[in-house]
Amino acid sequence: MGVARTRGRSLHSATRPRDPNRPIDKGFGQFIPRDRGTNHESGEKMVKLMVRDSETIQEAVRRFRKLVERSGIKKEMRRREHYQKPSEIRRRQKIQAERRNKRARMLGR
């Protein structure tokens, strides 16, 4: 008889302690990286706001909105709202570059 297997792994490997630095295997060959509290793609994007003693809630919310806007979180959220194929991203970047070049030629003359 062979060794019993679970999701492509032997029983022995399923009972072994897991390496904490290795990504979690969710089956079907898809690896989900562990959450370590930061966004590794674009760096940390956390906004921290310390409410002042003499500050009203409305002022604090207004300041928070400005911080979020300046940090680029809203822009990033809008960009990631829908999946874009890599070819679509390249096409969009190419169009933007053409517009920049056209504008530079128009202003340069």
HUPEPE-V730203 format. One record per residue. N is the residue number from 0. RES is the residue in one letter. SS is DSSP state (helix for helix, strand for strand, loop for the rest). PSI is psi in degrees with one decimal (* if undefined). Layout:
# HUPEPE-V730203
N,RES,SS,PSI + N,RES,SS,PSI
This chain:
# HUPEPE-V730203
0,M,loop,147.7 + 1,G,loop,177.7 + 2,V,loop,135.9 + 3,A,loop,141.3 + 4,R,strand,147.6 + 5,T,strand,117.3 + 6,R,loop,45.2 + 7,G,loop,2.6 + 8,R,strand,151.2 + 9,S,strand,161.3 + 10,L,helix,-35.3 + 11,H,helix,-43.7 + 12,S,helix,-26.2 + 13,A,helix,-24.8 + 14,T,helix,-11.3 + 15,R,loop,145.5 + 16,P,loop,141.0 + 17,R,loop,141.9 + 18,D,loop,121.3 + 19,P,loop,-19.0 + 20,N,loop,-12.0 + 21,R,loop,140.2 + 22,P,loop,155.3 + 23,I,strand,133.0 + 24,D,strand,118.1 + 25,K,loop,14.3 + 26,G,loop,168.2 + 27,F,loop,22.3 + 28,G,loop,4.1 + 29,Q,loop,126.0 + 30,F,strand,131.3 + 31,I,strand,119.1 + 32,P,loop,148.7 + 33,R,loop,145.9 + 34,D,loop,120.0 + 35,R,loop,16.9 + 36,G,loop,-6.4 + 37,T,loop,158.0 + 38,N,loop,106.3 + 39,H,loop,-20.6 + 40,E,loop,-49.7 + 41,S,loop,19.1 + 42,G,loop,179.0 + 43,E,loop,134.1 + 44,K,loop,30.3 + 45,M,loop,135.5 + 46,V,loop,127.2 + 47,K,loop,134.9 + 48,L,loop,121.6 + 49,M,loop,119.1 + 50,V,loop,128.7 + 51,R,loop,159.2 + 52,D,loop,-43.4 + 53,S,loop,17.5 + 54,E,loop,135.8 + 55,T,loop,165.7 + 56,I,helix,-39.5 + 57,Q,helix,-41.7 + 58,E,helix,-40.6 + 59,A,helix,-41.9 + 60,V,helix,-40.9 + 61,R,helix,-43.7 + 62,R,helix,-38.8 + 63,F,helix,-44.2 + 64,R,helix,-41.7 + 65,K,helix,-42.2 + 66,L,helix,-42.8 + 67,V,helix,-42.8 + 68,E,helix,-44.7 + 69,R,helix,-32.9 + 70,S,helix,-17.5 + 71,G,loop,10.8 + 72,I,helix,-43.7 + 73,K,helix,-40.4 + 74,K,helix,-42.4 + 75,E,helix,-40.2 + 76,M,helix,-44.6 + 77,R,helix,-38.8 + 78,R,helix,-36.2 + 79,R,helix,2.6 + 80,E,loop,-40.2 + 81,H,loop,144.8 + 82,Y,loop,136.6 + 83,Q,loop,130.0 + 84,K,loop,150.2 + 85,P,helix,-36.4 + 86,S,helix,-35.6 + 87,E,helix,-40.0 + 88,I,helix,-46.0 + 89,R,helix,-41.9 + 90,R,helix,-44.9 + 91,R,helix,-42.1 + 92,Q,helix,-37.5 + 93,K,helix,-43.2 + 94,I,helix,-42.2 + 95,Q,helix,-42.3 + 96,A,helix,-40.9 + 97,E,helix,-41.4 + 98,R,helix,-42.5 + 99,R,helix,-46.3 + 100,N,helix,-40.9 + 101,K,helix,-43.7 + 102,R,helix,-41.6 + 103,A,helix,-39.3 + 104,R,helix,-39.5 + 105,M,helix,-41.6 + 106,L,helix,-27.7 + 107,G,helix,-23.0 + 108,R,loop,*
